[in-house]
Amino acid sequence: MFEATTRKNSVDLRPLSAGQLFDRAIRLYRQHFLTFVGIIAIAQIPITVASILLSLLAPAPEISLPTTDVFGNSPIWGFLQMTQAAGNSSTFGTVVVNILGWALALVGTAALTRAAADAYFGAPGGILDGYRRLGDVWVSLLGAVFLAVIVTILLALWTFIPLIGWFTGPGLLFFYGLVAIPFITPVIVVEGKNASSGLPRALELAQRRFWWFIGFMLLLGLFSQVIVTGPALLLAGGISAMTGEGLSPTVSAIVFQTISLLLNMIYLPIQLTCVLLIYLDVRARTEGLDLALQVTLDEENPEMVKSQLAIVGEAPAPDISFFPRRSDLGQYFLLTMAFLGIYIAIIATFILLAVLLG
């Protein structure tokens, strides 16, 4: 991987470890804090307001404040969090809000990725520039995610096939959701791939550092729990303690959607920037992207940054389909066995505790 630091007409390239990738992402986030947060706000505020309006228009009986994670935070998909419409609102309104929220989430994800890539190579822009520079990329992204949903359903059916499906399906689904699907956004935004080639390209890149990517994305998920879920639960507990009684679902929806909006605006730019950097990392390690960029180092050309972005946008066509190769099934088998081992260990721990305490 390379660290890009523009100084005059040069770029400093050096390998980055997982810790350095986190550090680089956070630094980039701090340097462009207002831009990144503003991009997320444009995508999330409208749908949050719509959800709150639905809650106000369809009040329901009072219920106790939920104690579970109402935000549905999940780093597996690597996309912007959609604020949920109130469960007591009309079915049609809820469906419309969720569909619009899903679409805005993807567009916001693409705009943030575009802005982060431009800023990383020394061509930062404003909040609206992230959206302007997308062009029609968002259409390809919507199509690619739709295809990803179809493929995920087919892979879920794969898990029902006796033996081979049982022992590879769970690991396959987990890897798709954790690593491959989040890679779709940088692949389409940076490389300009269309919907049909975006998912195979993302899967191909993700498989090149299979276990490393799983570990990194799990760490990123843990980080999200510390930044988003933890504070959210603390705030929920604080609100419940201060009121001392049940809250109406309308008030609960407004409170939780507002908290969700604020926390996600702070955290999601870091998550998406990390995904962008590990995407660039695997390309540098396996495709010689850093060597290709080395050509521009000695150019006394004011258009050097544009030249670098053009080089980064050049990528080979994927040599795999939407589905994994047979040669990769062994890795999915090991991943499934790891899940099984963890599950058995958890059950054994509970049984042991029950015996000791009983």
C-alpha positions as semicolon CSV with decimal commas, in nm:
position;residue;x (nm);y (nm);z (nm)
1;M;0,000;0,000;0,000
2;F;0,113;0,355;-0,036
3;E;0,068;0,663;0,171
4;A;-0,003;0,960;-0,048
5;T;0,122;1,292;0,083
6;T;0,132;1,566;-0,179
7;R;0,436;1,789;-0,149
8;K;0,478;2,012;-0,449
9;N;0,470;1,757;-0,731
10;S;0,562;1,442;-0,540
11;V;0,388;1,163;-0,359
12;D;0,547;0,974;-0,070
13;L;0,487;0,600;-0,108
14;R;0,542;0,346;0,168
15;P;0,375;0,026;0,292
16;L;0,109;0,064;0,559
17;S;0,015;-0,183;0,831
18;A;-0,336;-0,220;0,971
19;G;-0,258;0,031;1,245
20;Q;-0,114;0,277;0,995
21;L;-0,422;0,238;0,776
22;F;-0,644;0,332;1,069
23;D;-0,416;0,626;1,147
24;R;-0,415;0,746;0,786
25;A;-0,794;0,722;0,766
26;I;-0,842;0,919;1,086
27;R;-0,594;1,187;0,975
28;L;-0,767;1,223;0,641
29;Y;-1,098;1,244;0,823
30;R;-0,971;1,515;1,058
31;Q;-0,824;1,719;0,773
32;H;-1,154;1,715;0,582
33;F;-1,395;1,681;0,874
34;L;-1,653;1,938;0,763
35;T;-1,658;1,811;0,405
36;F;-1,699;1,446;0,500
37;V;-1,961;1,510;0,766
38;G;-2,146;1,745;0,532
39;I;-2,163;1,478;0,262
40;I;-2,309;1,230;0,508
41;A;-2,553;1,492;0,638
42;I;-2,692;1,558;0,289
43;A;-2,767;1,188;0,252
44;Q;-2,909;1,127;0,599
45;I;-3,089;1,440;0,717
46;P;-3,374;1,428;0,459
47;I;-3,463;1,068;0,534
48;T;-3,435;1,128;0,909
49;V;-3,677;1,421;0,885
50;A;-3,915;1,208;0,677
51;S;-3,901;0,931;0,936
52;I;-3,974;1,175;1,217
53;L;-4,269;1,318;1,025
54;L;-4,407;0,968;0,981
55;S;-4,374;0,914;1,355
56;L;-4,560;1,238;1,429
57;L;-4,838;1,163;1,182
58;A;-4,905;0,816;1,320
59;P;-4,882;0,821;1,701
60;A;-4,927;0,499;1,896
61;P;-4,976;0,390;2,260
62;E;-4,694;0,441;2,504
63;I;-4,436;0,168;2,543
64;S;-4,122;0,131;2,748
65;L;-3,800;0,263;2,604
66;P;-3,627;-0,016;2,408
67;T;-3,308;-0,148;2,561
68;T;-3,174;-0,319;2,251
69;D;-2,964;-0,162;1,976
70;V;-3,235;0,013;1,777
71;F;-2,987;0,154;1,529
72;G;-2,928;-0,174;1,348
73;N;-2,560;-0,077;1,317
74;S;-2,373;-0,330;1,103
75;P;-2,018;-0,281;0,964
76;I;-2,059;-0,596;0,746
77;W;-2,231;-0,408;0,465
78;G;-1,986;-0,116;0,477
79;F;-2,280;0,123;0,359
80;L;-2,441;0,433;0,527
81;Q;-2,686;0,348;0,807
82;M;-3,054;0,410;0,718
83;T;-3,259;0,559;0,997
84;Q;-3,567;0,347;1,048
85;A;-3,917;0,476;0,989
86;A;-4,146;0,451;1,288
87;G;-4,296;0,105;1,317
88;N;-4,638;0,250;1,390
89;S;-4,657;0,461;1,072
90;S;-4,843;0,357;0,762
91;T;-4,702;0,062;0,572
92;F;-4,688;0,254;0,245
93;G;-4,510;0,550;0,403
94;T;-4,260;0,324;0,576
95;V;-4,182;0,138;0,254
96;V;-4,133;0,464;0,063
97;V;-3,909;0,610;0,332
98;N;-3,698;0,294;0,350
99;I;-3,656;0,276;-0,027
100;L;-3,558;0,642;-0,049
101;G;-3,329;0,599;0,249
102;W;-3,158;0,303;0,085
103;A;-3,104;0,498;-0,238
104;L;-2,976;0,809;-0,058
105;A;-2,750;0,590;0,154
106;L;-2,581;0,446;-0,154
107;V;-2,544;0,785;-0,322
108;G;-2,399;0,930;-0,002
109;T;-2,158;0,638;0,025
110;A;-2,040;0,696;-0,331
111;A;-2,002;1,072;-0,280
112;L;-1,799;1,022;0,038
113;T;-1,575;0,765;-0,132
114;R;-1,520;1,001;-0,426
115;A;-1,436;1,290;-0,194
116;A;-1,199;1,076;0,016
117;A;-1,016;0,946;-0,292
118;D;-0,977;1,297;-0,435
119;A;-0,856;1,433;-0,102
120;Y;-0,611;1,145;-0,059
121;F;-0,443;1,228;-0,389
122;G;-0,434;1,601;-0,325
123;A;-0,747;1,715;-0,509
124;P;-0,993;1,793;-0,228
125;G;-1,325;1,956;-0,304
126;G;-1,624;2,092;-0,121
127;I;-1,929;1,914;0,012
128;L;-2,124;1,939;-0,313
129;D;-1,819;1,849;-0,523
130;G;-1,836;1,494;-0,389
131;Y;-2,179;1,461;-0,548
132;R;-2,099;1,657;-0,866
133;R;-1,796;1,442;-0,945
134;L;-2,000;1,123;-0,931
135;G;-2,160;1,173;-1,271
136;D;-2,373;0,867;-1,347
137;V;-2,165;0,642;-1,122
138;W;-2,449;0,623;-0,872
139;V;-2,664;0,443;-1,131
140;S;-2,401;0,171;-1,167
141;L;-2,373;0,146;-0,790
142;L;-2,747;0,100;-0,748
143;G;-2,743;-0,171;-1,013
144;A;-2,444;-0,346;-0,858
145;V;-2,601;-0,353;-0,514
146;F;-2,923;-0,490;-0,662
147;L;-2,721;-0,768;-0,827
148;A;-2,540;-0,827;-0,497
149;V;-2,874;-0,882;-0,324
150;I;-2,974;-1,139;-0,587
151;V;-2,638;-1,317;-0,556
152;T;-2,668;-1,319;-0,177
153;I;-3,010;-1,485;-0,202
154;L;-2,866;-1,750;-0,434
155;L;-2,576;-1,807;-0,196
156;A;-2,821;-1,845;0,090
157;L;-2,991;-2,121;-0,110
158;W;-2,647;-2,277;-0,157
159;T;-2,625;-2,337;0,219
160;F;-2,912;-2,588;0,194
161;I;-2,720;-2,818;-0,041
162;P;-2,620;-3,127;0,161
163;L;-2,261;-3,143;0,280
164;I;-2,085;-2,898;0,048
165;G;-2,341;-2,625;0,109
166;W;-2,362;-2,693;0,481
167;F;-1,987;-2,668;0,529
168;T;-1,908;-2,376;0,297
169;G;-2,228;-2,170;0,277
170;P;-2,212;-1,988;0,613
171;G;-1,850;-1,882;0,559
172;L;-1,928;-1,777;0,203
173;L;-2,219;-1,558;0,309
174;F;-2,017;-1,406;0,590
175;F;-1,726;-1,316;0,362
176;Y;-1,956;-1,168;0,099
177;G;-2,124;-0,944;0,352
178;L;-1,814;-0,851;0,549
179;V;-1,562;-0,780;0,272
180;A;-1,682;-0,828;-0,086
181;I;-1,994;-0,612;-0,077
182;P;-1,824;-0,311;0,089
183;F;-1,560;-0,325;-0,187
184;I;-1,826;-0,260;-0,451
185;T;-1,833;0,113;-0,376
186;P;-1,461;0,193;-0,428
187;V;-1,447;-0,039;-0,728
188;I;-1,729;0,142;-0,907
189;V;-1,645;0,495;-0,788
190;V;-1,268;0,483;-0,844
191;E;-1,245;0,246;-1,140
192;G;-1,572;0,339;-1,308
193;K;-1,684;-0,023;-1,342
194;N;-2,041;-0,088;-1,448
195;A;-2,295;-0,283;-1,244
196;S;-2,222;-0,621;-1,404
197;S;-1,845;-0,606;-1,352
198;G;-1,841;-0,423;-1,019
199;L;-1,934;-0,719;-0,798
200;P;-1,696;-0,973;-0,963
201;R;-1,413;-0,718;-0,942
202;A;-1,490;-0,652;-0,573
203;L;-1,496;-1,026;-0,499
204;E;-1,170;-1,079;-0,686
205;L;-0,990;-0,808;-0,488
206;A;-1,136;-0,925;-0,158
207;Q;-1,014;-1,282;-0,208
208;R;-0,654;-1,174;-0,266
209;R;-0,600;-1,110;0,108
210;F;-0,878;-1,329;0,241
211;W;-0,790;-1,370;0,607
212;W;-0,628;-1,028;0,648
213;F;-0,939;-0,853;0,520
214;I;-1,162;-1,055;0,752
215;G;-0,949;-0,954;1,050
216;F;-0,937;-0,589;0,949
217;M;-1,311;-0,563;0,889
218;L;-1,382;-0,732;1,222
219;L;-1,160;-0,474;1,393
220;L;-1,345;-0,202;1,206
221;G;-1,671;-0,351;1,327
222;L;-1,547;-0,353;1,685
223;F;-1,447;0,010;1,643
224;S;-1,799;0,093;1,525
225;Q;-1,946;-0,068;1,836
226;V;-1,726;0,152;2,054
227;I;-1,806;0,470;1,860
228;V;-2,174;0,417;1,775
229;T;-2,345;0,137;1,963
230;G;-2,183;0,196;2,302
231;P;-2,270;0,567;2,325
232;A;-2,616;0,497;2,184
233;L;-2,694;0,243;2,455
234;L;-2,560;0,476;2,723
235;L;-2,778;0,758;2,597
236;A;-3,078;0,528;2,581
237;G;-3,019;0,415;2,937
238;G;-2,976;0,775;3,051
239;I;-3,302;0,883;2,890
240;S;-3,484;0,590;3,045
241;A;-3,342;0,670;3,390
242;M;-3,430;1,040;3,366
243;T;-3,788;0,983;3,259
244;G;-3,852;0,706;3,509
245;E;-4,153;0,590;3,307
246;G;-4,251;0,468;2,965
247;L;-4,201;0,689;2,661
248;S;-4,440;0,713;2,373
249;P;-4,313;0,546;2,056
250;T;-4,329;0,884;1,883
251;V;-4,086;1,041;2,129
252;S;-3,870;0,728;2,124
253;A;-3,851;0,734;1,744
254;I;-3,753;1,101;1,734
255;V;-3,490;1,060;2,007
256;F;-3,331;0,751;1,861
257;Q;-3,335;0,874;1,503
258;T;-3,169;1,198;1,608
259;I;-2,902;1,013;1,808
260;S;-2,849;0,774;1,518
261;L;-2,807;1,061;1,275
262;L;-2,548;1,241;1,488
263;L;-2,342;0,931;1,570
264;N;-2,344;0,800;1,214
265;M;-2,242;1,138;1,075
266;I;-1,935;1,120;1,298
267;Y;-1,840;0,756;1,246
268;L;-1,934;0,656;0,891
269;P;-1,675;0,875;0,714
270;I;-1,402;0,690;0,906
271;Q;-1,544;0,352;0,809
272;L;-1,577;0,437;0,441
273;T;-1,231;0,593;0,430
274;C;-1,083;0,277;0,581
275;V;-1,253;0,066;0,314
276;L;-1,112;0,294;0,045
277;L;-0,759;0,266;0,185
278;I;-0,758;-0,114;0,211
279;Y;-0,893;-0,124;-0,144
280;L;-0,597;0,084;-0,260
281;D;-0,369;-0,132;-0,045
282;V;-0,459;-0,457;-0,216
283;R;-0,423;-0,298;-0,559
284;A;-0,078;-0,170;-0,471
285;R;0,030;-0,509;-0,338
286;T;-0,111;-0,724;-0,619
287;E;-0,135;-0,498;-0,925
288;G;0,166;-0,270;-0,883
289;L;-0,044;0,043;-0,845
290;D;0,235;0,213;-0,650
291;L;0,479;0,144;-0,935
292;A;0,235;0,288;-1,186
293;L;0,205;0,603;-0,977
294;Q;0,584;0,622;-0,946
295;V;0,593;0,737;-1,308
296;T;0,433;1,068;-1,207
297;L;0,680;1,150;-0,930
298;D;0,930;1,336;-1,144
299;E;0,676;1,514;-1,358
300;E;0,684;1,892;-1,317
301;N;0,327;1,905;-1,431
302;P;0,047;2,101;-1,260
303;E;-0,193;1,834;-1,383
304;M;-0,004;1,560;-1,195
305;V;-0,287;1,494;-0,952
306;K;-0,532;1,442;-1,237
307;S;-0,280;1,208;-1,395
308;Q;-0,258;1,006;-1,074
309;L;-0,635;0,980;-1,044
310;A;-0,652;0,862;-1,404
311;I;-0,392;0,591;-1,331
312;V;-0,581;0,477;-1,023
313;G;-0,896;0,457;-1,233
314;E;-0,733;0,213;-1,474
315;A;-0,787;-0,148;-1,368
316;P;-0,797;-0,488;-1,537
317;A;-1,125;-0,665;-1,600
318;P;-1,216;-0,927;-1,338
319;D;-1,133;-1,286;-1,426
320;I;-1,403;-1,440;-1,206
321;S;-1,783;-1,439;-1,213
322;F;-2,034;-1,335;-0,948
323;F;-1,970;-1,659;-0,762
324;P;-1,650;-1,789;-0,598
325;R;-1,415;-2,027;-0,772
326;R;-1,392;-2,391;-0,672
327;S;-1,034;-2,335;-0,560
328;D;-1,160;-2,088;-0,297
329;L;-1,411;-2,324;-0,136
330;G;-1,145;-2,450;0,103
331;Q;-1,115;-2,107;0,261
332;Y;-1,491;-2,084;0,307
333;F;-1,489;-2,431;0,462
334;L;-1,225;-2,321;0,715
335;L;-1,421;-2,005;0,789
336;T;-1,738;-2,207;0,847
337;M;-1,546;-2,444;1,076
338;A;-1,419;-2,142;1,269
339;F;-1,780;-2,030;1,324
340;L;-1,873;-2,380;1,435
341;G;-1,580;-2,390;1,676
342;I;-1,675;-2,055;1,827
343;Y;-2,037;-2,165;1,861
344;I;-1,938;-2,490;2,035
345;A;-1,703;-2,299;2,265
346;I;-1,980;-2,056;2,364
347;I;-2,227;-2,339;2,433
348;A;-1,966;-2,529;2,631
349;T;-1,890;-2,218;2,836
350;F;-2,256;-2,168;2,926
351;I;-2,295;-2,535;3,018
352;L;-1,983;-2,519;3,235
353;L;-2,106;-2,204;3,410
354;A;-2,445;-2,365;3,467
355;V;-2,281;-2,669;3,624
356;L;-2,050;-2,460;3,843
357;L;-2,323;-2,222;3,957
358;G;-2,586;-2,492;3,993
